[in-house]
Amino acid sequence: MDDLQLLMTWSEPLLRAAQVILILLLAWLVQRFVTRGISRLGGRYPQLPQELLLPLRGGLRWLIMGSAFMLVLERLGVSAEVLWTALTGFAAVAAVAFFAIWSVLSNLFCAVLIFALGPFRLGDVVEVVESGDKVGVKGRVVSINLFYTTLADVSEGNAGALIQIPNSLFFQKAVRRWRGPDFPTFNRPNEN
């Protein structure tokens, strides 16, 4: 009778372990089958771009393995409802946080582009053009940091004033640039 109780005690954990191993094995086999199928599809139809097939393979692999992970957790006693609630809650918070810091990330990325591509340098005179008929912000570049580019205003009425322009604005508007310390004098049209 003791052997029967011992067998009954261990049968449920062993059965769950076998189910988990079976789920993982099946997920691995399905993932391999799908990956080979997509590779064969790419070989049979060479007009399909690799730029499409590679993300498709990766996305399906993550979907299959993620589903297997969810099934394993469910077999271990974690409620699927709790998992989906946690997952969607995390995704919502991540989306809100991403949108909240989007302007900061945009300015950081644009600063990297300014440093890498060099559309202007310290000492250059730049003008951010609003549109064809409107006068934009113009000044000599005195500082470039991760968020702003600082310009010393070169207009007659505001000479010496500093203007901070977000780095992302240089990639959203047209920019005129004059290299070096000497630049032509400008007669701004009268604004109406």
N, C-alpha and C positions, 0 to 999 in steps of 0.2 A: 504494500500500500504506500510506503514511503517513496518508492521509485515512481509510482504513478503521480503522486503529489509533486515530486521534483520535476517530472516531465511536464505536468500541467503548469507549473510555475515558470519554466523556461520556454514553453512552447509559444506563448504570445510574443515575447521579445525576439525570439528566433524567427518567427513568422514575419514580424515587422521588418527585421533586418533583411530577410530574403526579399520582401516586397520592395524595400528601398534599393537593394542591389539590382533587382529586375527593372525597376523604373529607370535607374541610371544607365543600365546596359541598353535598354530599349531607346532611350533618348540619344545615347551615343551612336547607336546603329542608324536611327532615323537621321541624325545630323550628318553622318558619313554618306548615307544614301542621297540626301538632298544636295550635299556639296558635290558629290560626283555627278549627279544629274545636271546641276548648273554648269559644271566644267564641261561635260559632254555637249550640253546645249551651246556653250560658247565655242567649242571645237567644230560643231556641225554648222553653226551659223556664224562665220567670221565677221559678218557685218555688225554683230552685237558688240558694242564697245566694252572693253575691260573695265572702264570707269563705272559702268552700270553693274556688271557681274560681280565685281569684288564687294561692293557694299551690300548687294543682295545676298551674297553668301554669308557675310558677316551678320547681317540683320536677322536672317533666318536661323543662323547658329545661336545667336543670343535669345531669340524667341523660343527655340526648342529647349535650350538648356534652362532658361528662366521658367518655362512651364514645368520642366522636370523638377526643378528646385521647389516650385510651389507644390507639386504633387508629393514630393518627399516630406516637406513640412506638414502637409495635411496628414500623411500617414503617421507622422510622429505626434499628432494630436493638436497641432496648431490650426485654429479655425481659418478657413479661407477668407471669411468675411473680415476677420481681424487683420489678416495680411493685406487684403485689398484696401481696407480703410487706412492702414498705415502707409501703404505705397502711394495712394492717391493724395493723402495728406502731405506726405513728403514732397511729392511732385508739385502740389499747389504752392507750398512754401518756397520751394526752389524757384518756381516761375515768378512769384512775386518778388523774391529777392533779386533775381536776374533783372527784371524790369526796373527795380528800384535803383540798381547800380549801373544800369545800361549807359547813362551819360558819362559816368566816371570811367567805365571800361572803354567807351568810345574815345574819350580824350586821351586815355593812356595808350590805346592802340594807335591813334593818330600821332601822338608824340613819337612813338617808335618809328612810324613811317616818315615823319619829318626828319628824324635823326638819320634814318637809313637812306632815304631817297634824296634828301637835301634840296627841297624845292626853294629854300632860301636859307641864308646863314646870318649869323650875328653881323650887324653893320649894314645889311641890305635895307633898302627902303621897299616896303610892300604896301599894297593897297588891296583891301578886300572889296571887290566890286559888287554892289547890291544888284544893279541891273544896268541896262544900257543908258538910261537917262538919269539915274541917281548917282550921286557922289558917295563913295564908300569910305570906310575907315582907312586912314593912311598914316604910316609912321615908320621910323627906323627901328629895326629889331634890336632890342637891347638884352633880351633874355628869352630862353626857351626852356621850359621845365615840363614836367609830366602832365600838367593840366592846362596851362596857359602859355601863350607866347606874349611877351610884354613888348609893346611898341612905344617909342617916344614920339609924341605927336609932332609933326613937322608943319602943321598949318600955321598961318600967321597969327591967328588969335589965340591959339592954345599951345604955342611953342613951349616945350618942356614938360607938358602933361604926359602921364603914363597911361596907356590903354592896355588892358588885359583882354586878350581874345582867346576863347576856348580853342584848343587845337583842332577839334573836329570841324570848326567853321572853315578852316583852310581847305578842307576837302569837300565842302558843300557849296562853296561859292567860287567864282572866278577870282584869281589873284594876279595882280600886276606886280612885277618885281624889277627893281633897279639895283644892280650889283655895286658894291663898294661905297665909299664915303661920299663921292660926288654923284649927284643926280640932278637931272634938269629941274629948273624951277617950274612950279605948276601954277597956272592961273585957273583956279576953280571957277566953273561957270556959276552964275548967280542962281541960287536956289529960290524957287518960288514957293 
